[in-house]
Amino acid sequence: MNTPVYRRLLLGLKVGISFFMLFVIYRKVSGVEQFVGSLDAFTGRFHGGNIALIGVVMLLMPLNWSLEALKWKLLLKHSAHVTLREAMRSVLGGLSIGFATPARIGEFAGRVMFLHKGERVDGIYLSAIGGLAQSIVTFFTALFMLRFYRGNSEVFFSAYSYVAFAVLALIMIVVYISFEQVMLWLKKSQLHISEYVIDESKTPHRNDKWLVFLTSILRYGVYVLQYYLLLRFIGIASNVFEMIAAISLILFLQSVSPLIPLTDMTVRGGIALLVLNNYGTDMTMGIFMVPVMLWAINLLIPAIIGYFYILKLQPDDTIQ
């Protein structure tokens, strides 16, 4: 692909992201308004809640994405040398592109746009490793904390599905630990895709994988803390383990739900209501709005920042 063509494609991408982000934001806000009825009804629900909790949640947002940037830097360690600032730019730029795609799958393509031409295929695999580590944390935490859940867990997990998800989580761990061997097998397979498979020497080494996994745990902890603080803000003050169990179940169900950009606010809110239904119908409005507030703080604001990074993105000089 020559540079002029790439420039035009990049310009088209920037314009397309602009319109689609605005459209998605409009549709999501409209959906929330239809459920809540009015902003006054929502704000009146809090009865003078501790606004400092919102401030702490917002302060945790930069930590959340700094941990993700650190994880991305660790993943790229043997493939591309990037600074933490460059990793942050790549992460937020990818978030902006993934903002309006199902399950934010566009983040994979968005992140690698900030890498050099020869590093982009590797970046897709490395981003997948990071996502795998985060999924393992999400799965195992939910399965472990289910014992503390106050509601009826059989609504979400039968004995068979529990075992099935546990087996799936174990498979994910095996793939994560032996990712190099998986890549080597793909190269030697009859699929004839060796030129599109990352070299095993560029994947994270054993110590790097542990650091990536630890970073994933810390990031998960930050997100759970944000969710917990917002639940406290709307007036839910139950046992800490019970609340963490409910939050981990919500995050698990969100991770396995095929979220569609234009409807994911309804899905997220619906999952939260389903999991937290034992806290009373008078909490319905506040519970529904917690995922919306987290979406605005953790996704909308960083995605807007990432969009400005995309606007500054220039064609790679190595593209021919």
C-alpha positions as CSV (number, residue, x, y, z in Angstrom):
1,M,0.0,0.0,0.0
2,N,1.5,3.3,-1.0
3,T,1.7,6.3,1.3
4,P,-0.9,8.6,-0.6
5,V,-3.5,5.8,-0.5
6,Y,-2.8,5.1,3.2
7,R,-3.1,8.9,3.9
8,R,-6.6,8.9,2.3
9,L,-7.6,5.8,4.2
10,L,-6.3,7.2,7.5
11,L,-8.2,10.5,6.8
12,G,-11.4,8.5,6.1
13,L,-10.9,6.5,9.3
14,K,-10.6,9.7,11.3
15,V,-13.7,11.2,9.8
16,G,-15.6,7.9,10.2
17,I,-14.7,7.5,13.8
18,S,-15.8,11.1,14.5
19,F,-19.3,10.5,13.2
20,F,-19.7,7.0,14.5
21,M,-18.6,8.0,18.0
22,L,-21.1,10.9,18.1
23,F,-23.8,8.6,16.8
24,V,-23.1,5.9,19.4
25,I,-23.0,8.4,22.2
26,Y,-26.3,9.9,21.1
27,R,-28.0,6.5,20.9
28,K,-26.6,5.3,24.3
29,V,-27.6,8.5,26.0
30,S,-31.1,8.3,24.4
31,G,-31.5,4.7,25.7
32,V,-30.6,5.8,29.2
33,E,-33.1,8.6,29.1
34,Q,-35.8,6.3,28.0
35,F,-35.2,4.1,31.0
36,V,-34.6,6.7,33.6
37,G,-37.4,9.0,32.4
38,S,-35.5,12.2,33.3
39,L,-32.2,13.4,34.7
40,D,-34.1,14.9,37.7
41,A,-35.5,11.6,38.6
42,F,-32.1,10.0,38.6
43,T,-30.3,12.7,40.6
44,G,-33.1,12.8,43.1
45,R,-32.6,9.1,43.7
46,F,-29.3,9.7,45.5
47,H,-30.7,11.7,48.4
48,G,-27.5,13.6,48.9
49,G,-25.1,10.7,48.4
50,N,-21.4,11.2,49.2
51,I,-20.1,13.0,46.1
52,A,-16.6,12.3,47.3
53,L,-17.1,8.7,46.2
54,I,-17.6,9.9,42.6
55,G,-14.4,11.9,42.9
56,V,-12.4,8.8,44.0
57,V,-13.9,6.7,41.1
58,M,-12.8,9.4,38.7
59,L,-9.3,9.5,40.2
60,L,-9.0,5.7,39.8
61,M,-9.7,6.0,36.0
62,P,-6.2,7.2,35.1
63,L,-4.8,4.4,37.3
64,N,-7.0,1.9,35.5
65,W,-5.6,2.8,32.1
66,S,-2.1,3.4,33.3
67,L,-2.1,-0.3,34.4
68,E,-3.4,-1.3,31.0
69,A,-0.6,0.8,29.3
70,L,2.0,-0.8,31.5
71,K,0.6,-4.2,30.5
72,W,0.8,-3.3,26.8
73,K,4.4,-2.2,27.3
74,L,5.3,-5.5,29.0
75,L,3.6,-7.4,26.1
76,L,5.6,-5.5,23.5
77,K,8.9,-5.9,25.4
78,H,10.4,-8.4,22.9
79,S,8.7,-7.1,19.8
80,A,8.7,-3.3,19.9
81,H,10.4,-0.9,22.2
82,V,7.9,1.7,23.4
83,T,7.8,4.1,26.3
84,L,5.0,4.1,28.8
85,R,3.7,7.3,27.3
86,E,3.7,5.7,23.8
87,A,1.9,2.6,25.2
88,M,-0.7,4.9,26.7
89,R,-1.3,6.6,23.4
90,S,-1.7,3.3,21.7
91,V,-4.1,1.9,24.3
92,L,-6.3,5.0,24.3
93,G,-6.2,5.2,20.5
94,G,-7.3,1.6,20.3
95,L,-10.0,2.3,22.9
96,S,-11.4,5.1,20.7
97,I,-11.7,2.8,17.7
98,G,-13.0,-0.1,19.8
99,F,-15.5,2.2,21.4
100,A,-18.2,1.5,18.8
101,T,-17.5,-2.2,18.0
102,P,-19.0,-5.3,19.6
103,A,-17.1,-6.3,22.8
104,R,-14.7,-3.5,21.8
105,I,-13.0,-5.9,19.4
106,G,-11.8,-2.9,17.4
107,E,-9.2,-2.2,20.1
108,F,-7.0,-4.8,18.5
109,A,-6.8,-3.0,15.2
110,G,-6.6,0.4,16.9
111,R,-3.6,-0.4,19.1
112,V,-1.5,-1.8,16.3
113,M,-2.1,1.4,14.2
114,F,0.4,3.1,16.5
115,L,3.1,0.5,15.9
116,H,5.5,0.4,12.9
117,K,4.6,-1.6,9.9
118,G,6.7,-4.6,10.7
119,E,5.3,-4.8,14.2
120,R,1.6,-4.7,13.6
121,V,0.9,-8.4,13.0
122,D,2.9,-9.2,16.2
123,G,0.8,-6.6,18.0
124,I,-2.4,-8.3,17.2
125,Y,-1.2,-11.6,18.9
126,L,0.3,-9.7,21.8
127,S,-2.9,-7.8,22.4
128,A,-4.7,-11.2,22.4
129,I,-2.4,-12.4,25.1
130,G,-3.2,-9.4,27.2
131,G,-6.9,-9.9,26.7
132,L,-6.5,-13.6,27.6
133,A,-4.8,-12.7,30.9
134,Q,-7.6,-10.3,31.8
135,S,-10.3,-12.9,30.9
136,I,-8.6,-15.5,33.1
137,V,-8.8,-13.1,36.0
138,T,-12.4,-12.3,35.3
139,F,-13.5,-15.9,35.0
140,F,-11.7,-17.3,38.0
141,T,-12.6,-14.4,40.3
142,A,-16.3,-14.9,39.5
143,L,-16.2,-18.7,39.9
144,F,-14.4,-18.4,43.2
145,M,-16.5,-15.5,44.6
146,L,-19.8,-17.2,43.7
147,R,-19.9,-18.8,47.1
148,F,-20.3,-15.4,48.7
149,Y,-23.1,-14.3,46.4
150,R,-26.3,-13.5,48.3
151,G,-28.7,-14.1,45.5
152,N,-29.7,-17.3,43.8
153,S,-26.6,-18.3,41.8
154,E,-28.5,-21.1,40.1
155,V,-30.1,-18.5,37.9
156,F,-26.8,-18.0,36.3
157,F,-24.9,-21.2,36.9
158,S,-26.1,-24.8,36.9
159,A,-23.7,-27.4,38.1
160,Y,-22.9,-28.3,34.5
161,S,-22.3,-24.7,33.3
162,Y,-20.1,-24.1,36.4
163,V,-17.9,-27.0,35.5
164,A,-17.9,-26.0,31.8
165,F,-16.7,-22.5,32.6
166,A,-14.1,-23.8,35.0
167,V,-12.8,-26.1,32.3
168,L,-12.8,-23.2,29.8
169,A,-10.8,-21.1,32.3
170,L,-8.3,-23.9,32.7
171,I,-7.9,-24.2,29.0
172,M,-7.3,-20.5,28.8
173,I,-4.6,-20.8,31.4
174,V,-2.9,-23.6,29.5
175,V,-3.0,-21.5,26.3
176,Y,-1.7,-18.5,28.1
177,I,1.2,-20.3,29.8
178,S,2.2,-22.3,26.6
179,F,1.5,-19.5,24.1
180,E,4.9,-20.0,22.4
181,Q,4.2,-23.7,21.8
182,V,0.8,-22.8,20.4
183,M,2.4,-20.4,17.9
184,L,5.0,-23.0,17.0
185,W,2.3,-25.6,16.4
186,L,0.5,-23.1,14.1
187,K,3.6,-22.5,12.1
188,K,4.1,-26.3,11.6
189,S,0.5,-27.0,10.9
190,Q,-1.0,-27.6,7.4
191,L,-2.8,-24.2,7.5
192,H,0.1,-22.5,5.7
193,I,-0.1,-19.4,7.8
194,S,3.5,-19.4,9.2
195,E,4.2,-15.9,7.7
196,Y,1.2,-14.5,9.6
197,V,2.1,-16.1,13.0
198,I,4.2,-14.2,15.5
199,D,7.7,-15.6,16.2
200,E,7.7,-17.3,19.5
201,S,10.8,-15.3,20.6
202,K,8.7,-12.1,20.4
203,T,6.1,-13.4,22.9
204,P,6.4,-12.5,26.6
205,H,8.8,-14.7,28.5
206,R,7.8,-16.6,31.6
207,N,8.6,-13.7,34.0
208,D,6.9,-11.2,31.7
209,K,3.8,-13.3,31.6
210,W,3.6,-13.3,35.4
211,L,4.0,-9.5,35.4
212,V,1.3,-9.2,32.8
213,F,-1.0,-11.4,34.8
214,L,-0.3,-9.5,38.0
215,T,-1.1,-6.2,36.2
216,S,-4.3,-7.8,35.0
217,I,-5.2,-8.6,38.6
218,L,-4.4,-5.1,39.8
219,R,-6.5,-3.6,37.0
220,Y,-9.4,-5.9,37.8
221,G,-9.1,-4.8,41.4
222,V,-9.3,-1.1,40.5
223,Y,-12.4,-1.7,38.4
224,V,-14.1,-3.7,41.2
225,L,-13.3,-0.9,43.6
226,Q,-14.8,1.7,41.3
227,Y,-18.0,-0.4,41.0
228,Y,-18.1,-1.0,44.8
229,L,-17.8,2.8,45.4
230,L,-20.6,3.6,43.0
231,L,-22.8,1.0,44.7
232,R,-22.1,2.6,48.0
233,F,-22.8,6.0,46.5
234,I,-26.4,4.9,45.5
235,G,-27.0,3.5,49.0
236,I,-26.1,-0.2,48.9
237,A,-23.9,-0.9,51.9
238,S,-24.0,-4.7,52.3
239,N,-21.2,-7.1,53.4
240,V,-18.0,-6.4,51.4
241,F,-17.6,-10.0,50.2
242,E,-21.2,-10.2,49.1
243,M,-20.8,-7.0,47.1
244,I,-17.5,-8.1,45.5
245,A,-19.1,-11.4,44.7
246,A,-22.0,-9.6,42.9
247,I,-19.7,-7.3,41.1
248,S,-17.5,-10.1,39.9
249,L,-20.5,-12.0,38.7
250,I,-21.7,-8.8,36.8
251,L,-18.3,-8.4,35.2
252,F,-18.2,-12.1,34.2
253,L,-21.7,-12.0,32.6
254,Q,-20.7,-8.8,30.7
255,S,-17.6,-10.5,29.4
256,V,-19.5,-13.4,28.0
257,S,-22.4,-11.3,26.6
258,P,-22.2,-10.3,22.9
259,L,-22.5,-6.6,23.6
260,I,-23.6,-4.6,20.6
261,P,-22.4,-0.9,20.6
262,L,-25.9,0.6,20.3
263,T,-27.5,-1.6,23.0
264,D,-24.7,-2.4,25.4
265,M,-25.9,0.1,28.0
266,T,-29.2,-1.6,28.2
267,V,-27.4,-5.0,28.4
268,R,-25.0,-3.8,31.1
269,G,-27.8,-2.2,33.1
270,G,-30.0,-5.3,32.7
271,I,-27.2,-7.6,34.0
272,A,-26.6,-5.3,37.0
273,L,-30.3,-5.3,37.8
274,L,-30.5,-9.1,37.5
275,V,-27.5,-9.8,39.7
276,L,-28.5,-7.1,42.3
277,N,-32.2,-7.8,42.4
278,N,-32.1,-8.9,46.0
279,Y,-31.4,-5.3,47.1
280,G,-34.9,-4.2,46.5
281,T,-36.9,-2.6,43.7
282,D,-36.4,0.9,45.2
283,M,-32.7,0.6,44.1
284,T,-33.6,-0.2,40.5
285,M,-32.9,3.2,39.0
286,G,-29.6,3.6,40.9
287,I,-28.4,0.1,40.0
288,F,-29.2,0.6,36.4
289,M,-27.2,3.9,36.3
290,V,-24.0,2.5,37.9
291,P,-22.8,0.7,34.7
292,V,-23.7,3.9,32.8
293,M,-21.6,6.0,35.1
294,L,-18.7,3.6,34.8
295,W,-19.1,3.6,31.1
296,A,-18.9,7.4,31.0
297,I,-15.9,7.5,33.4
298,N,-13.9,4.5,32.3
299,L,-14.7,4.4,28.5
300,L,-16.2,7.6,27.2
301,I,-13.7,10.1,28.6
302,P,-10.6,8.0,27.7
303,A,-12.0,7.2,24.3
304,I,-12.4,10.9,23.6
305,I,-8.8,11.5,24.7
306,G,-7.8,8.6,22.4
307,Y,-9.6,10.1,19.5
308,F,-7.3,13.2,19.7
309,Y,-4.3,10.8,19.6
310,I,-5.8,9.3,16.4
311,L,-6.2,12.8,14.9
312,K,-2.5,13.4,15.4
313,L,-1.6,10.0,13.9
314,Q,0.4,10.3,10.7
315,P,1.2,7.6,8.1
316,D,4.2,5.4,9.0
317,D,7.3,6.4,7.1
318,T,8.1,2.7,6.6
319,I,4.9,2.1,4.6
320,Q,5.5,1.6,0.9
